[in-house]
C-alpha cells in the first residue's frame, strides 16, 4: 500500500525511494519489529490466561519442559507483526498472495490443533491425517492462486537444481500437455509445502531453536528472492528469473522482523512457545516461497537443519519397525538425542544455529556453481 507514495515524487523527491524493493524490504522488517514489540506484551498476557496443554512426562522424561504456565500459540505474535508489514510495503502480486495464504492457511491448521490442546488441557489435538489433509488443501489453494495469473502458468511448472543452469523440469523439457505438467508440479508443490511445514514443527522443541534457524533461512531466501526478481542478477547467476519475485524479499523481511521479536521472548528461558500455529504457518510459507522462486532444492540445502530433524524422525520410525523395537537414536527429533547425551539445551540450540548458518552459506555458494 505505502509503495504508492512513490507517485508523490513530484511533491517531495525522497518519495521515489519507495519504488525500490530493497528500501521497502528494510522498512517492512522494521515495521514488523515495531508492531511486534507493541503487540507482544498484550498477546503474551492474553495467551497466559488460557489453560496450557500438559506436556507428556512419559514421552519427554527428564527433558520435559517445566513451567506449564508458559503460553503457547506464539505464532500469533509473529503473524500480528508481519502480516500488516507485508500489506503495507509489498506490491501485491500472486506470489505474495500465495505466500501469505500459505502462512495463514497452514497457521490456521496449527491454530485449530493448538486450540484443541488448550481447550482440553492435554496433548491431544488434530489427528495426523486431518492435519496432513488440511495442509495439503492449503497448498492446493496456494497453487490455484498462482495459476490464476496467466503470466505465471508456464513458469510455475519449472523446477531448478542449485548447480544447473537450466530447469530440470518445465513445460518444454517434459514434452507433456500443460495440464499434465501443472499436475506434476502441483503435487511437488504440495509435497514441499507440507514437508517444510512439518519439518519446522519438528524442529520446534527447544527454546529459540526453531525460530533461530527460521531467521537464518528466511534472511537467505529474502536475498535470493531479490536476485530472482532482478533481470541482471538472475542472468549473471544463471538462476530462474521470476517477474515479481522481488516482492517476496519484502515478505521475507517482514517475517524476519516478526521472528526477531518472537526470539526476544522465546530465548531461554522462554516466555512463550511458538506452537503449531507458528511452526506450521512459517514452514508452509517458506516452502511456498521456495517453490514460487523455482528453488525447492535450495530450501533443502539452506534449511538443512529442518531436513535433518525430519529425517531423524523418519529413520527412527523406520528402524524401530524394521528391528522390532530397537532405536537408532536415543530420542527424536534429533535435538533431543543430543540432550540425552548430556548436552545442555542452550548448547544444542547454539550448535544447531551454527549448523543452520553453515547450511545457509552452502546454499549461497551453490548459486555460483553453475
KADA-V255260 format. One line per field, one symbol per residue. phi: phi as a letter, one per 40 degrees, with the letter a starting at -180 (. if undefined). burial: b if it has 9 or more other C-alpha atoms within 8 Angstrom, else e. Layout:
# KADA-V255260
phi->???
burial->???
This chain:
# KADA-V255260
phi->.cccccccdccaddcccccccdcccccccccccccccccddcccccccccccccccccccfcccccgccccbgcccccccccccccccbcccacccccccccccccccdcccccccccccgbccbccdcccccccccccccdcccccccdcbcccdccbbcdbbcaccaaccccgbddccccccccccdcccccccdcccccccbbdgccccccccccdccccccccccbdccccccfbccbdgcdccccdcccccdccccccdcccccccabcgcdcccccccccccdccccgbccccccccdcccccccccccccccccccghcbcbcabdcccdcccchccdccdccccccdccccccccccccccb
burial->eebebbebbeeeeebbebbebebbbbbbbbbbbbbbbebbeebbeebbeeebbebeeeeeeeebeeebebbbbbbbbbbbbbbbbbbbbbeeebbbbbbbbbbbbbbbbbbbbbbbbbeebbbebbeeeebbebbbebbbebbebbbebeebbbebbbbbbbbbeebbbbbeeeeeeeeebbeebbeebbbbbbbbbbbbbbbbebbbbbbbbbbbbbbbbbbbbbbbbbbebbbebbbbbbebbbbbbbbbbbbbbbbbbbbebbbeebbbbbbbbbbbbbbbbbbbbbbbbbbbbbbbbbbbbbbbbbebbebbeebbeeeeeeeebeebbbbbbbbbeebeeeebbbebbebbbebbbbbbebbeeb
